[in-house]
Amino acid sequence: MCGMSEALIRISQLPEIEERLRDVKTEWETMAADNMALVCTADTIQSVKTARADLTKKFSELEELRKTVKTQYMVAYNDFEQTYKDCITDPYKRADADLKRKIDETEGAIKAECEKRCIEYFGELCAVHGVDFVSWPQLNIKIDMTSAKQKTPRKLFDAINERVAAIADGMDRIDRESDPAERDEIMAEYKRVLDVGIAMLRVLHRKKRIAAETQAAAKRDERRRSEQEAVAKVEAALPVATPMQVEAEPMFTVTFKATATREKMIALREYMKQEGIKYE
C-alpha cells in the first residue's frame, strides 16, 4: 500500500531545480566572498556601490524566477489538492462516517441490552434489601463495552450489588445510631444524598441553626419588653401637668382726638386693627 501511494503521488520537478541550485552554490558563495573582500574608501566607494548594485541585480533576477516557480507550483498544488479531495478524501470520509454510524448503533444496542439486564438485577437486589427509594440513574453505573459483550457482566453486577448493599447498610446505621426524634428527618436527607454522614450533619446543622434563630428571637423579644417597661417607668415618674389659669387683663376705654395727614391716619387705623383695639 505504501509503495502504491508513493508511485501515485510523486514530485518530479522540484528535485531537479534543487540540483541546479546546488550546482551554482559555489559560484554564488565565491561571488559573495569577492564582494565582501572589497575595501570601501573615499576613492573606491563608487566601485563598491557598483559591485553591490550588480550583485543585487543578479539576486533580484533569481528572486523573480523563484516567485514565478512558487506561484506555478501553488496553482498546480491547489489543483492537485482538489483532485485529491474528490478522488481520495471525500470517498474516505463517506465510508468512515458510515462505518462509525454502524459501529455506534451496534455498540449502542449491545450496551442497551446489557443495561436492561443490569436494571433487572438492580430491581431484584432492591427487593431483597428493602430499598425502595433509589432509582437506577442514582447508582451512576457506567456500561462499558467490554462488560456489555460478556455473557454475564460480572463486574457490573458486583458494582451494583456493592452499591445497593452499602445503601441498605446506611439505612441500618440510621436505625441504630440516630435519635428516634430525628430518625425520619435524617432518613429523608439520606434518600436525597445516599450518604449517612452527610445526612446526619445536615440535620444537625439545621437544628443548630433553628435553635440559634429561636434564641436570637427570644433575646429580641426580651430586649423589646425591657425597653417598653423602662419607658413605662419613666412615664409613671413624670408629674401630672395641670392646666394654668390665666387671669384676663382689664379693659380700658380712652377717648382722644387725633390730628395727622391722611396717610398717617390710615396707618393709625391699620395699626389699631392689627392690635385688636376697638374704635369708633
C-alpha positions in Angstrom: 0.0 0.0 0.0 2.8 2.4 0.9 4.6 1.6 -2.3 1.5 2.2 -4.3 0.9 5.6 -2.6 4.5 6.7 -3.3 4.1 5.8 -7.0 0.7 7.6 -7.1 1.9 10.8 -5.5 5.3 11.9 -6.7 7.1 15.3 -7.1 9.4 15.2 -10.1 10.5 18.8 -10.9 11.4 20.3 -7.6 14.4 17.9 -7.0 15.7 18.9 -10.5 15.5 22.6 -9.6 17.3 21.9 -6.3 20.0 20.1 -8.1 20.6 23.0 -10.4 20.7 25.4 -7.4 23.4 23.3 -5.8 25.4 23.5 -9.0 25.5 27.3 -8.7 26.0 27.4 -5.0 29.8 27.5 -5.2 29.6 30.3 -7.8 27.3 32.4 -5.6 29.5 31.8 -2.5 32.6 32.9 -4.4 30.7 36.0 -5.7 29.6 36.9 -2.2 33.2 36.4 -0.8 34.7 38.6 -3.5 32.2 41.4 -2.8 32.8 41.1 1.0 36.6 41.4 0.3 36.2 44.8 -1.3 37.7 47.7 0.7 35.4 50.7 0.8 37.3 54.1 1.0 36.7 57.6 -0.3 38.5 56.6 -3.5 36.7 53.2 -4.0 33.2 53.9 -2.7 31.8 54.3 -6.2 33.1 51.0 -7.4 31.9 49.3 -4.2 28.4 50.8 -4.9 28.5 49.5 -8.5 29.6 46.0 -7.3 26.7 45.9 -4.8 24.2 47.1 -7.5 25.4 44.3 -9.8 25.1 41.7 -7.1 21.6 42.9 -6.2 20.5 42.8 -9.8 21.6 39.2 -10.2 19.8 38.3 -7.0 16.6 40.1 -8.0 16.5 38.2 -11.3 16.7 34.9 -9.4 14.1 36.1 -6.9 11.6 36.8 -9.7 12.2 33.3 -11.0 11.7 31.8 -7.6 8.4 33.7 -7.1 7.3 32.6 -10.5 8.1 28.9 -9.7 6.3 29.2 -6.4 3.2 30.7 -8.0 3.2 28.0 -10.6 3.7 25.2 -8.1 1.0 26.6 -5.8 -1.5 26.7 -8.7 -0.5 23.1 -9.5 -0.7 22.1 -5.9 -4.2 23.6 -5.4 -5.4 21.8 -8.4 -3.8 18.6 -7.1 -5.4 19.1 -3.7 -8.9 19.5 -5.1 -8.4 16.4 -7.2 -7.1 14.5 -4.2 -10.1 15.6 -2.2 -12.5 14.4 -4.9 -10.8 11.1 -5.5 -9.5 10.2 -2.1 -10.7 12.3 0.9 -14.4 12.5 0.1 -14.9 8.7 -0.5 -12.8 8.0 2.6 -14.9 10.4 4.8 -18.2 8.9 3.5 -17.0 5.4 4.2 -15.6 6.3 7.6 -18.8 8.1 8.7 -20.9 5.2 7.5 -18.8 2.6 9.4 -18.7 4.8 12.5 -22.5 5.0 12.5 -22.9 1.2 12.1 -20.4 0.6 14.9 -22.1 3.1 17.2 -25.5 1.6 16.5 -24.3 -1.9 17.1 -22.4 -1.0 20.3 -25.4 1.1 21.5 -27.7 -1.9 21.0 -25.3 -4.2 22.9 -24.9 -1.7 25.8 -28.7 -1.1 25.9 -29.3 -4.9 26.2 -26.6 -5.1 28.9 -28.1 -2.1 30.8 -31.6 -3.8 30.7 -30.2 -6.9 32.4 -28.4 -4.7 35.0 -31.6 -2.8 35.8 -33.4 -6.1 36.3 -30.7 -7.3 38.6 -30.8 -3.9 40.4 -34.5 -4.3 41.0 -34.1 -7.8 42.4 -31.4 -6.6 44.9 -33.5 -3.6 46.0 -36.4 -6.0 46.8 -34.1 -8.3 48.8 -32.6 -5.4 50.8 -35.8 -3.5 51.2 -34.5 -0.4 49.3 -37.5 1.2 47.6 -36.4 4.8 47.2 -33.3 4.6 44.9 -33.5 4.9 41.1 -31.2 3.3 38.6 -29.5 6.6 37.5 -28.6 7.3 41.1 -26.2 4.4 41.1 -24.2 6.1 38.4 -23.1 2.7 36.9 -21.3 3.2 33.5 -21.9 0.4 31.0 -18.6 -0.3 29.3 -18.3 -2.2 26.0 -16.0 -4.9 27.5 -18.6 -5.9 30.1 -21.5 -5.4 27.7 -20.2 -8.1 25.4 -19.8 -10.7 28.2 -22.5 -13.3 28.7 -22.7 -12.3 32.3 -21.4 -8.8 33.1 -19.9 -9.9 36.4 -18.0 -6.6 37.1 -21.2 -4.6 36.6 -23.2 -6.9 38.7 -20.6 -6.8 41.5 -20.7 -3.0 41.4 -24.5 -2.9 41.6 -24.5 -5.4 44.5 -21.9 -3.4 46.4 -23.8 -0.1 45.9 -27.2 -1.5 47.0 -25.7 -3.2 50.0 -24.0 0.0 51.0 -27.3 1.8 50.8 -29.0 -0.8 52.9 -26.2 -0.6 55.5 -26.7 3.1 55.7 -30.4 2.6 56.5 -29.5 0.1 59.2 -26.9 2.6 60.7 -29.6 5.3 60.8 -31.9 3.0 62.7 -29.1 2.0 65.2 -27.3 5.3 65.8 -29.8 8.2 65.3 -32.1 9.7 67.9 -35.6 8.4 67.3 -36.9 12.0 67.3 -34.6 12.8 64.4 -34.7 9.5 62.5 -37.3 10.4 60.0 -35.6 13.7 59.2 -32.2 12.0 58.8 -33.7 9.3 56.6 -35.3 12.0 54.4 -31.9 13.6 53.9 -30.3 10.2 53.3 -32.7 9.4 50.5 -31.5 12.6 48.8 -27.7 12.2 49.2 -27.3 8.5 49.9 -24.6 9.3 52.5 -25.3 8.7 56.2 -22.6 11.1 57.4 -23.7 13.9 55.2 -27.4 13.3 56.1 -26.7 13.4 59.9 -24.5 16.5 59.5 -27.2 18.3 57.6 -29.9 17.6 60.2 -27.5 18.6 63.0 -26.6 21.9 61.3 -30.3 22.6 60.6 -31.3 22.0 64.2 -28.4 24.2 65.4 -29.4 26.9 63.1 -33.1 26.7 64.1 -32.1 26.8 67.8 -29.8 29.8 67.3 -32.6 31.6 65.4 -35.1 30.8 68.2 -32.7 32.0 70.8 -32.0 35.2 68.9 -35.7 35.9 68.5 -36.2 35.3 72.3 -33.5 37.8 73.1 -35.0 40.3 70.7 -38.4 39.9 72.4 -36.9 40.2 75.9 -35.0 43.3 74.9 -38.2 44.8 73.5 -40.1 44.1 76.7 -37.3 45.6 78.8 -37.4 48.8 76.7 -41.2 49.0 77.0 -41.0 48.5 80.8 -38.3 51.2 81.1 -40.4 53.7 79.1 -43.5 52.9 81.2 -41.5 53.5 84.4 -40.2 56.9 83.2 -43.7 57.9 82.1 -45.1 56.9 85.5 -42.5 59.0 87.4 -43.3 62.2 85.5 -45.6 64.7 87.4 -49.1 65.3 86.1 -49.3 68.6 84.4 -52.3 70.9 85.4 -53.6 73.5 83.1 -52.6 77.0 84.1 -55.4 79.6 84.7 -54.7 82.9 83.1 -56.4 85.9 84.5 -58.0 88.2 82.0 -56.4 91.7 81.7 -58.7 94.6 82.4 -60.1 96.6 79.5 -60.0 100.4 79.3 -61.8 103.0 77.2 -59.9 106.1 76.1 -61.4 109.0 74.2 -58.9 111.2 72.3 -58.8 113.3 69.2 -56.0 112.7 66.6 -54.7 115.2 64.1 -52.4 114.0 61.2 -52.2 113.6 57.5 -54.5 111.3 55.6 -51.7 108.7 55.1 -50.8 108.7 58.8 -54.5 108.4 59.8 -54.9 105.4 57.6 -51.7 103.9 59.1 -53.1 104.5 62.6 -56.3 102.8 61.8 -54.4 99.7 60.3 -52.3 99.6 63.5 -55.4 99.6 65.7 -56.9 96.8 63.6 -53.7 94.7 63.9 -53.6 95.1 67.7 -57.2 94.3 68.2 -58.1 97.8 69.5 -61.8 98.6 69.0 -62.5 102.1 67.9 -65.5 104.2 66.7 
